[in-house]
């Protein structure tokens, strides 16, 4: 058994602990890094995409902005936005993925022709996640 530092409070804890006994933060040696680019400017009325890890909000990326998030562990990552729907109103769009620890991904967002939220892996040949798949992700819709 080895010791590691808690990513949240820096206290030494067992590397086998599921969470820090001091602050409750998950303990894992494999962080997740997501580089996110918001919905392009050409989408009129596009709103920020909010990012959740295991149900807790960890960040947001605005229209045409870039954001890099380093998360302490893998888990369920969910992207949520308000997609413009013409001619009436807006509908909330959600896409979620189970992301293993150690993942690094360069993702961008777009609104599909039917108003759905598309998540695109800019480093893969496959294109749109969930349509052709993405190495390291399992779709959980």
C-alpha positions in Angstrom: 0.0 0.0 0.0 1.3 3.4 -1.0 0.4 7.0 -0.1 -0.8 9.7 -2.4 -1.9 13.3 -1.9 -5.6 14.2 -2.1 -6.2 16.4 -5.2 -8.6 18.6 -3.2 -7.1 19.1 0.3 -3.5 17.8 -0.3 -3.7 15.5 2.8 -1.8 12.2 2.5 -4.1 9.2 2.0 -3.9 5.6 0.9 -3.6 5.1 -2.8 -6.3 2.4 -2.4 -8.8 4.8 -0.8 -12.0 5.5 -2.8 -12.2 9.0 -1.3 -10.3 11.2 1.1 -11.3 10.7 4.7 -10.8 14.4 5.4 -12.7 16.1 2.6 -14.5 13.3 0.7 -12.8 14.0 -2.7 -12.4 10.9 -4.9 -8.9 9.5 -4.9 -7.4 8.2 -8.1 -4.0 8.3 -9.8 -5.6 8.7 -13.2 -7.0 12.2 -13.9 -9.1 13.1 -16.9 -8.1 16.1 -19.1 -10.8 17.5 -21.5 -10.0 20.4 -23.8 -13.4 21.8 -24.9 -14.3 24.3 -27.6 -17.8 25.9 -27.4 -20.4 26.0 -30.1 -19.3 28.0 -33.2 -20.3 31.6 -33.6 -22.3 30.8 -36.7 -25.0 29.2 -34.5 -27.3 32.2 -33.7 -28.6 32.1 -30.1 -26.2 29.3 -29.0 -25.7 29.2 -25.2 -22.7 27.9 -23.1 -22.2 24.2 -22.7 -22.1 23.2 -19.0 -19.9 20.3 -17.9 -20.8 17.9 -15.0 -18.8 15.1 -13.5 -20.8 12.5 -11.6 -23.7 15.0 -11.3 -21.6 18.0 -10.0 -20.9 21.0 -12.2 -17.2 21.4 -13.0 -17.2 24.1 -15.6 -18.8 25.8 -18.6 -17.5 26.7 -22.0 -19.1 29.7 -23.8 -19.8 30.2 -27.5 -16.5 29.8 -29.5 -14.4 29.8 -26.3 -11.9 27.1 -25.3 -11.5 25.6 -21.9 -9.3 22.9 -20.5 -10.6 20.9 -17.5 -8.4 18.5 -15.5 -10.8 16.3 -13.4 -9.5 14.2 -10.5 -10.9 10.9 -11.8 -13.0 9.3 -14.5 -16.7 8.9 -14.2 -19.9 10.1 -15.9 -19.3 13.3 -17.8 -22.4 15.1 -19.0 -22.6 18.1 -21.3 -25.8 20.3 -21.1 -26.9 23.3 -23.2 -29.9 25.1 -24.3 -30.2 24.5 -28.1 -31.9 27.0 -30.3 -35.0 25.5 -31.9 -36.7 27.4 -34.6 -39.3 28.8 -34.8 -40.2 28.4 -31.1 -38.3 28.4 -27.9 -35.3 26.4 -26.7 -34.9 22.9 -25.5 -32.3 21.6 -23.1 -29.9 19.2 -24.7 -27.9 16.6 -22.8 -25.2 14.2 -23.8 -23.3 12.0 -21.3 -20.4 9.6 -21.5 -18.6 7.3 -19.1 -15.0 8.4 -19.2 -12.2 6.1 -17.8 -9.4 7.6 -15.7 -6.3 8.6 -17.8 -8.4 9.9 -20.7 -7.2 13.0 -22.6 -9.7 14.3 -25.2 -9.9 17.4 -27.4 -13.6 18.0 -28.0 -15.8 20.6 -29.7 -19.5 21.1 -29.7 -22.0 21.9 -32.4 -25.8 21.9 -32.9 -27.0 19.3 -35.3 -29.5 19.8 -38.2 -32.3 18.6 -35.9 -31.2 20.7 -33.0 -29.3 18.0 -31.1 -26.0 18.6 -29.3 -23.1 17.0 -31.2 -19.8 16.3 -29.4 -16.9 16.0 -31.9 -13.5 14.5 -31.1 -11.1 16.7 -33.0 -8.3 14.1 -32.7 -10.2 11.1 -34.1 -11.0 10.1 -37.6 -14.5 8.9 -36.5 -16.1 12.4 -36.4 -19.2 12.8 -34.3 -19.2 11.0 -30.9 -22.1 8.7 -30.5 -22.6 8.3 -34.3 -19.3 6.6 -35.2 -18.0 6.1 -31.6 -14.9 7.4 -29.8 -12.0 5.5 -28.4 -12.2 5.5 -24.6 -15.8 6.6 -24.3 -19.0 4.6 -23.9 -22.2 6.5 -24.7 -24.7 6.5 -21.9 -27.9 8.1 -23.3 
